[in-house]
Amino acid sequence: MSTAIPRLAASGAGSSGGGESGYGHLLREGEIDVSHRVILYLEDVSVSFDGFRALDALSLAIDDGELRCVIGPNGAGKTTMMDVITGKTRPDAGRVSFGQSIDLTRMRESAIAQAGIGRKFQKPTVFEQHTVWENLELALKGERRWWRGLAWRTTLDEARRIDELLATIRLEDEARRPAGLLAHGQKQRLEIGILLAQEPRLLLLDEPVAGMTDEESERLADLLVALEGRQSIVVVEHDMAFVRRIARRVTVLHEGRVLAEGTLDEVKADDAVVEVYLGR
């Protein structure tokens, strides 16, 4: 295995303000610069569609290892925000940074995924004809090509990694079961496992408990809380009971801007949040 060549990153890279300087520090190839403890910055991001402003100078910061919930009424800009982060939508203005130095607005969707950002949509997407084990095997990060797929011999290290993922997502007993036969909540956890196999630094989850039973929601909550600190996670969700189980910090969006931010109790006590989203 070749040794990655370190590169020098200025300690003020990615900062919006001027005048900050420093001697910098060494980063290895593929490493995300979180020297300021923030893994994702959105700064004054605006997006318009046919005259409708979906994001209006949105500014947001997610700490490295943080589990953040984003809530808000329909049309608040939550999905557009995720589309901008993942490169699906280009902003009209503003900056989106991964760590201190990676400008996501200049990258394609595939490059953003390879840089370490994984996104899960509301509806689970798994290979239903393959077993749970095979889904994770296909997802492992490496040089194999998809058309070789299962013909590629799994190494001992890969097998151990799959076992670890199965334990993390609590699907050990379903390892040899076709994914198409899983319950909805199990499929959701499998898809998160597929994302984890690709070793992302940041996970974006869009309404992950939609359609789940209470028991399934509790299991997913336990999984996300266990992942906090190992991955940075942004969860867009309407289920307030689920948000309460997992949230340390909550951001409320409205009309493309941050309306409020804080603990769930703090934002629920905010009169503006009550008026436009929670109701009285």
C-alpha positions in Angstrom: 0.0 0.0 0.0 1.4 3.4 -1.0 1.7 6.1 1.6 -0.4 9.2 1.1 1.5 12.4 0.7 0.5 15.0 3.3 -0.5 18.4 2.1 -0.4 21.7 3.9 -3.7 23.4 4.7 -3.8 27.0 5.9 -5.6 27.2 9.2 -7.8 29.9 7.9 -8.8 28.1 4.7 -12.5 28.3 4.0 -13.1 31.2 6.4 -15.4 33.9 5.2 -13.7 36.5 7.1 -10.4 38.2 6.2 -7.3 38.7 8.3 -7.1 35.2 9.9 -3.7 33.6 9.4 -1.7 30.7 10.7 1.2 28.4 10.0 -1.3 25.7 8.8 -1.2 22.0 9.5 -0.6 18.8 7.6 -3.5 16.9 6.0 -3.2 13.5 4.4 -4.9 12.8 1.0 -8.6 12.3 1.5 -8.6 13.8 5.0 -11.2 16.4 5.8 -10.0 19.6 7.5 -12.0 19.9 10.7 -9.5 22.0 12.6 -12.2 24.4 13.5 -14.4 21.5 14.6 -17.0 22.2 11.9 -17.5 19.7 9.1 -20.2 21.5 7.1 -20.7 25.2 6.4 -23.5 26.8 4.4 -22.9 30.5 4.1 -25.5 32.8 2.6 -26.8 30.1 0.2 -29.7 31.1 -2.1 -31.6 29.0 -4.6 -34.6 30.1 -6.7 -36.9 28.1 -9.0 -39.0 30.1 -11.5 -39.1 33.1 -9.2 -39.7 31.1 -6.0 -36.8 31.5 -3.5 -36.4 28.0 -1.9 -33.3 29.1 0.0 -32.8 32.7 1.1 -29.3 33.5 2.2 -29.3 30.3 4.4 -26.4 30.0 6.8 -25.8 26.9 8.8 -22.8 25.0 10.5 -22.6 21.4 11.5 -20.0 20.3 14.0 -17.8 17.3 13.4 -19.4 14.2 15.0 -22.7 16.1 15.6 -26.2 14.7 15.3 -28.4 17.6 14.1 -32.1 17.5 13.4 -33.6 19.9 10.9 -37.3 20.5 11.1 -39.8 23.0 9.5 -43.0 23.2 7.5 -43.4 21.9 4.0 -41.7 24.3 1.6 -39.2 25.5 4.2 -36.2 24.5 2.1 -35.1 21.3 3.8 -34.9 19.1 0.7 -33.4 21.9 -1.4 -30.7 22.3 1.3 -29.8 18.6 1.0 -29.8 18.9 -2.8 -27.3 21.7 -2.6 -25.0 19.9 -0.2 -24.9 16.8 -2.4 -24.5 18.7 -5.7 -27.9 17.8 -7.1 -28.8 21.6 -7.2 -26.4 24.4 -7.8 -26.9 27.5 -5.6 -27.5 30.9 -7.2 -25.3 32.4 -4.5 -23.4 31.5 -1.4 -20.8 29.0 -0.3 -21.0 25.3 0.8 -17.9 23.9 2.4 -17.0 20.4 3.6 -14.5 21.0 6.3 -12.4 24.1 5.9 -11.2 23.7 2.4 -13.5 21.7 0.1 -15.9 23.8 -1.9 -18.9 21.5 -2.7 -20.4 24.0 -5.1 -17.6 23.2 -7.6 -18.0 19.4 -7.4 -20.3 16.9 -9.1 -22.6 14.6 -7.2 -20.4 11.6 -7.6 -17.3 13.4 -6.4 -19.2 14.7 -3.4 -20.2 11.2 -2.5 -16.6 10.0 -2.9 -15.4 12.8 -0.7 -17.4 11.4 2.2 -21.0 12.6 2.1 -23.7 9.9 2.0 -27.4 10.7 1.5 -30.4 8.5 2.3 -33.7 9.3 0.8 -37.1 8.7 2.4 -37.8 5.5 0.4 -35.2 2.8 1.1 -33.1 1.7 -2.0 -31.6 -1.8 -1.6 -30.8 -4.7 -3.9 -33.9 -6.7 -3.0 -32.9 -9.9 -4.9 -29.6 -10.1 -2.9 -29.2 -11.0 0.7 -28.5 -8.5 3.4 -24.9 -9.8 3.5 -24.5 -9.4 -0.2 -25.9 -5.8 -0.1 -23.2 -4.9 2.4 -20.6 -6.7 0.4 -21.4 -4.8 -2.7 -21.3 -1.5 -0.9 -17.8 -1.9 0.7 -15.5 0.8 -0.3 -12.7 -0.4 -2.5 -11.4 -0.8 -6.1 -13.8 -3.5 -7.2 -16.2 -2.7 -10.0 -19.9 -3.2 -9.8 -20.0 -5.6 -12.8 -17.6 -7.9 -11.0 -19.8 -7.7 -7.9 -20.2 -10.9 -6.1 -17.7 -12.8 -8.3 -15.0 -10.9 -6.4 -13.7 -13.0 -3.5 -14.4 -11.4 -0.1 -11.3 -11.1 2.1 -11.2 -11.9 5.7 -11.0 -8.3 6.6 -14.1 -7.5 4.5 -16.0 -10.3 6.1 -15.2 -9.0 9.5 -16.2 -5.5 8.4 -19.6 -6.9 7.2 -20.1 -8.6 10.5 -19.4 -5.3 12.3 -21.9 -3.5 10.1 -24.6 -6.2 10.7 -24.1 -5.8 14.4 -24.3 -2.0 14.1 -27.6 -2.1 12.2 -28.8 -5.0 14.3 -29.5 -7.3 11.3 -27.2 -10.2 12.2 -30.1 -12.7 12.2 -31.2 -11.5 8.8 -27.8 -11.8 7.1 -28.7 -14.5 4.6 -32.2 -13.3 4.0 -33.1 -11.6 0.7 -33.4 -7.8 1.3 -36.8 -7.8 -0.5 -38.2 -9.8 2.4 -37.2 -7.4 5.1 -39.7 -5.3 7.0 -39.7 -1.6 6.1 -37.7 -0.5 9.2 -35.2 -3.3 8.5 -34.7 -2.0 5.0 -34.1 1.5 6.3 -31.4 0.2 8.6 -29.9 -1.9 5.9 -29.6 1.2 3.6 -27.9 3.1 6.4 -25.5 0.1 6.7 -24.8 0.3 3.0 -23.9 4.0 3.4 -21.7 3.2 6.4 -19.9 0.6 4.4 -18.7 3.4 2.1 -17.1 5.1 5.2 -18.8 8.6 4.9 -17.9 11.4 7.3 -21.3 13.0 6.9 -24.7 11.3 6.6 -27.8 13.1 5.4 -31.1 11.3 6.2 -34.4 12.5 4.8 -37.4 11.5 6.9 -36.0 8.1 7.9 -38.9 7.0 10.1 -41.7 7.7 7.7 -43.9 4.7 7.6 -42.2 3.0 10.5 -43.9 1.4 13.6 -43.0 2.8 17.0 -40.7 -0.2 17.7 -38.9 0.3 14.4 -38.5 4.0 15.1 -37.0 3.2 18.5 -34.5 0.9 16.9 -33.5 3.5 14.4 -33.2 6.1 17.1 -30.9 3.8 19.1 -28.7 3.3 15.9 -28.3 7.0 15.2 -27.5 7.9 18.8 -24.9 5.1 18.7 -23.4 6.6 15.5 -23.1 10.1 17.0 -19.5 11.1 17.3 -18.4 8.5 14.8 -20.2 10.2 11.9 -21.7 13.6 11.5 -25.4 13.2 10.9 -28.1 15.6 9.6 -31.6 14.3 10.0 -34.6 16.0 8.3 -37.7 14.8 10.1 -41.3 15.7 10.9 -41.9 13.1 13.6 -41.3 15.2 16.8 -41.3 12.1 19.1 -38.4 10.7 17.1 -36.6 14.1 17.1 -36.9 14.2 20.9 -35.3 10.8 21.1 -32.2 11.7 19.1 -31.7 15.5 19.0 -29.1 17.4 20.9 -29.5 20.4 18.7 -32.4 21.3 16.4 -32.5 23.8 13.5 -35.9 25.1 12.3 -36.1 26.3 8.7 -38.8 28.6 7.4 -39.0 30.2 3.9 -35.4 29.2 3.1 -33.9 30.6 6.3 -33.0 29.5 9.8 -35.9 30.6 12.0 -34.6 29.2 15.2 -31.9 26.9 16.6 -31.2 25.3 19.9 -32.4 22.3 22.0 -35.8 20.9 21.1 -37.3 22.5 24.2 -35.8 25.8 23.3 -37.2 25.8 19.8 -40.6 24.5 20.9 -40.8 27.5 23.3 -40.0 30.0 20.5 -43.1 31.9 19.6 -42.2 32.2 15.9 -41.7 28.4 15.6 -45.0 27.8 17.3 -46.7 30.2 15.0 -45.4 28.9 11.7 -44.8 25.2 12.4 -45.8 23.6 15.7 -49.1 25.3 16.3 -50.6 26.2 19.7 
